[in-house]
Amino acid sequence: MKKYIDINNVPVLAKVSMNKNTVITPNLIVQSDENITDDVRQEDYNMIVLPADLMTDDYVDISLMTPTGQNFIVISKAKVTIPTNNDGTYITDTVRMNLSEDEILTISSAIVEASGLSGSKLYATKYVEAGMQNAATPTYIPNAAVTAQISADPNIVSAAMETLRTRYTDTAKAIRNNYLQSLIDSSDDYEKLSLKKEIYKYKEYTSYMEYYNELFYYIMEINKRFKKYTDIRGCIKWE
């Protein structure tokens, strides 16, 4: 069966060397404008403030905002994946990226620097049309003192990530969950079915619905008891 590849969004790259007239199969190519070199590694980050509508395969810049409002681009045009738990639910506060050694060292410096500056943050911004937009130029330069700290104690990066995660996670989750709910509210019945399949992968949303359903049954029980004594179903609105 033939399979057509959309080449409008990002370049199509060969994973292996191919001779002329080689039959191309999906496992031989990848749609990406990432340059996969020997030092590229897959890294997960759970302390970056994410756009509410961020999805797998989106492209982002990771920037550092200082307490004075200055912005520095740390990582430019990185393709992201939203990882999942074993049960298939999304880990909504985490992004997975393929980064080179230099990029890993750069973002590690930014993480440590941001954790030590109250009011600073690392945040992601999406590309609108990744296939048509050029990558932004990184403007963040790793701090020499911070780099020396990391070299002396690599565990300082993990501690800094935890500091930032604690600082931002609750707000990020609330924003993303509100966005998911708004998708349901603004869709017709047919769209809601497909949206719910996707949205219920988000663990935070399913937890929210569990509490919502429990509250609903409490209200139903109150209504039944109210009707028993007043022969009126529901609650009276007092003026």
C-alpha positions as CSV (number, residue, x, y, z in Angstrom):
1,M,0.0,0.0,0.0
2,K,1.3,3.4,-0.9
3,K,1.9,6.0,1.8
4,Y,2.2,9.7,0.9
5,I,4.5,11.9,2.9
6,D,3.6,15.6,3.5
7,I,6.7,17.6,2.7
8,N,5.2,21.1,3.2
9,N,5.9,21.5,6.9
10,V,9.4,20.4,7.6
11,P,12.2,18.7,5.6
12,V,12.3,15.0,5.0
13,L,15.6,13.4,6.0
14,A,17.0,10.0,5.4
15,K,18.0,8.0,8.5
16,V,20.5,6.0,6.6
17,S,22.6,6.3,3.4
18,M,20.5,5.2,0.3
19,N,21.5,4.4,-3.2
20,K,19.7,5.6,-6.3
21,N,16.3,3.9,-6.9
22,T,16.1,2.7,-3.3
23,V,12.5,2.0,-2.3
24,I,11.7,4.4,0.4
25,T,9.7,3.1,3.4
26,P,8.5,5.1,6.4
27,N,11.2,3.6,8.7
28,L,13.9,4.9,6.4
29,I,13.0,8.6,6.7
30,V,12.0,11.2,9.3
31,Q,10.2,14.5,8.9
32,S,12.4,16.9,10.9
33,D,14.6,19.9,10.5
34,E,16.7,18.8,13.5
35,N,20.3,18.0,12.8
36,I,20.9,14.7,14.6
37,T,24.6,14.5,15.4
38,D,26.5,12.0,17.6
39,D,26.2,14.2,20.7
40,V,22.4,14.6,20.5
41,R,20.5,13.2,23.5
42,Q,16.9,13.1,24.5
43,E,16.2,15.3,27.6
44,D,13.0,15.8,29.7
45,Y,12.3,19.1,31.4
46,N,9.4,19.7,33.9
47,M,10.2,23.2,35.1
48,I,9.6,25.3,31.9
49,V,6.5,27.4,31.7
50,L,4.6,25.9,28.7
51,P,2.0,27.4,26.3
52,A,-1.5,26.2,27.3
53,D,-2.0,24.6,23.8
54,L,1.4,23.0,23.4
55,M,1.2,19.6,21.7
56,T,3.6,16.9,20.5
57,D,5.6,17.9,17.3
58,D,5.3,21.6,18.0
59,Y,8.4,23.7,17.7
60,V,9.4,26.1,20.4
61,D,12.1,28.6,21.6
62,I,13.1,28.2,25.2
63,S,13.8,31.6,26.8
64,L,15.0,33.0,30.1
65,M,13.2,36.0,31.5
66,T,15.0,37.9,34.2
67,P,13.4,39.8,37.1
68,T,14.0,43.1,35.1
69,G,12.0,41.8,32.1
70,Q,14.9,41.0,29.9
71,N,14.5,38.0,27.6
72,F,17.2,35.7,26.3
73,I,16.7,32.9,23.9
74,V,18.4,29.8,25.4
75,I,17.3,27.1,22.9
76,S,16.1,27.9,19.4
77,K,13.4,26.0,17.4
78,A,13.4,22.7,19.3
79,K,10.8,20.1,18.4
80,V,9.0,18.9,21.5
81,T,7.2,15.7,22.5
82,I,4.7,15.6,25.4
83,P,5.6,12.4,27.2
84,T,3.0,10.0,28.6
85,N,2.6,7.9,31.7
86,N,2.3,4.1,31.6
87,D,-1.5,4.4,31.4
88,G,-1.3,6.6,28.3
89,T,-2.1,9.9,30.1
90,Y,0.0,12.9,29.2
91,I,2.5,14.4,31.6
92,T,1.3,18.0,31.0
93,D,4.1,19.9,32.8
94,T,6.9,18.1,30.9
95,V,8.5,18.5,27.5
96,R,11.0,16.1,25.8
97,M,13.5,17.5,23.4
98,N,16.5,16.2,21.4
99,L,19.4,18.5,22.3
100,S,23.1,18.6,21.4
101,E,25.8,18.6,24.1
102,D,26.3,22.4,23.8
103,E,22.5,23.0,24.1
104,I,22.3,20.8,27.2
105,L,25.1,22.7,28.8
106,T,23.5,26.0,27.8
107,I,20.1,25.2,29.2
108,S,21.6,23.7,32.4
109,S,23.4,27.1,33.0
110,A,20.1,28.9,32.4
111,I,18.2,26.6,34.8
112,V,20.7,27.2,37.6
113,E,20.8,30.9,36.9
114,A,17.0,31.2,36.9
115,S,16.6,29.2,40.1
116,G,18.8,31.7,41.9
117,L,17.0,34.8,40.6
118,S,13.6,35.4,42.3
119,G,11.1,36.5,39.7
120,S,12.9,34.9,36.7
121,K,11.6,32.0,34.7
122,L,12.3,29.7,31.8
123,Y,9.4,29.6,29.3
124,A,8.5,28.2,25.9
125,T,7.0,30.0,22.9
126,K,5.5,28.2,19.9
127,Y,6.3,28.7,16.2
128,V,3.2,29.5,14.3
129,E,4.3,27.8,11.0
130,A,7.5,25.9,11.8
131,G,8.0,24.9,8.2
132,M,8.0,28.5,7.0
133,Q,9.8,30.2,9.8
134,N,13.5,30.3,10.3
135,A,15.0,29.5,13.7
136,A,15.5,32.4,16.0
137,T,19.1,33.3,17.0
138,P,20.0,32.2,20.6
139,T,20.9,35.2,22.7
140,Y,21.7,33.6,26.0
141,I,25.3,33.2,26.9
142,P,26.1,30.8,29.8
143,N,27.3,32.4,32.9
144,A,31.0,31.5,33.6
145,A,30.5,31.4,37.3
146,V,27.4,29.1,36.9
147,T,29.2,26.9,34.5
148,A,32.1,26.5,37.0
149,Q,29.5,25.6,39.7
150,I,28.0,22.9,37.4
151,S,31.4,21.5,36.7
152,A,32.2,21.3,40.4
153,D,28.8,19.8,41.3
154,P,26.6,18.4,38.5
155,N,23.8,17.7,41.0
156,I,23.2,21.5,41.3
157,V,21.3,21.3,38.0
158,S,18.8,18.8,39.5
159,A,18.3,20.9,42.6
160,A,17.7,24.0,40.4
161,M,15.2,22.1,38.3
162,E,13.3,21.1,41.4
163,T,13.3,24.7,42.6
164,L,11.8,26.0,39.3
165,R,9.4,23.1,39.1
166,T,8.0,23.9,42.5
167,R,7.7,27.6,41.6
168,Y,5.8,27.1,38.4
169,T,4.0,23.8,38.1
170,D,0.7,24.6,39.8
171,T,0.1,27.7,37.7
172,A,1.1,25.9,34.4
173,K,-1.2,22.9,35.1
174,A,-4.2,25.2,35.9
175,I,-3.7,27.2,32.7
176,R,-3.4,24.0,30.6
177,N,-6.4,22.3,32.2
178,N,-8.6,25.5,31.7
179,Y,-7.5,25.5,28.0
180,L,-8.5,21.8,27.6
181,Q,-11.9,22.5,29.2
182,S,-12.4,25.5,26.9
183,L,-11.9,23.2,23.9
184,I,-14.7,21.0,25.0
185,D,-17.0,23.9,25.8
186,S,-16.5,25.5,22.4
187,S,-17.0,22.3,20.3
188,D,-20.1,20.7,18.8
189,D,-21.2,17.2,19.8
190,Y,-19.2,15.4,17.1
191,E,-16.0,17.3,17.9
192,K,-16.5,16.7,21.6
193,L,-16.2,12.9,21.2
194,S,-12.8,13.1,19.5
195,L,-11.6,15.9,21.8
196,K,-12.5,13.9,24.9
197,K,-10.5,10.9,23.7
198,E,-7.5,13.2,23.4
199,I,-8.1,15.3,26.6
200,Y,-8.7,12.3,28.8
201,K,-5.1,11.4,28.2
202,Y,-4.2,14.3,30.5
203,K,-3.9,12.9,34.0
204,E,-4.7,16.2,35.7
205,Y,-7.9,16.5,33.8
206,T,-9.1,13.0,34.7
207,S,-8.3,13.8,38.3
208,Y,-10.4,16.9,38.1
209,M,-13.3,15.0,36.6
210,E,-13.2,12.4,39.4
211,Y,-13.7,15.2,42.0
212,Y,-16.4,16.8,39.8
213,N,-18.3,13.5,39.5
214,E,-18.1,13.0,43.3
215,L,-19.5,16.5,43.9
216,F,-22.3,15.8,41.4
217,Y,-23.4,12.7,43.3
218,Y,-23.4,14.6,46.6
219,I,-25.7,17.2,45.0
220,M,-28.0,14.5,43.7
221,E,-28.2,13.0,47.2
222,I,-29.0,16.5,48.7
223,N,-31.8,16.9,46.1
224,K,-33.4,13.6,47.0
225,R,-33.4,14.4,50.7
226,F,-34.7,17.9,50.0
227,K,-37.6,16.4,48.0
228,K,-38.4,13.9,50.7
229,Y,-39.3,16.7,53.2
230,T,-40.6,19.4,50.9
231,D,-42.0,17.5,47.9
232,I,-39.9,19.9,45.8
233,R,-37.0,18.6,43.7
234,G,-34.0,20.9,43.7
235,C,-32.9,23.8,45.9
236,I,-34.8,27.0,46.5
237,K,-33.2,30.3,45.4
238,W,-33.6,32.7,48.4
239,E,-34.1,36.4,47.5
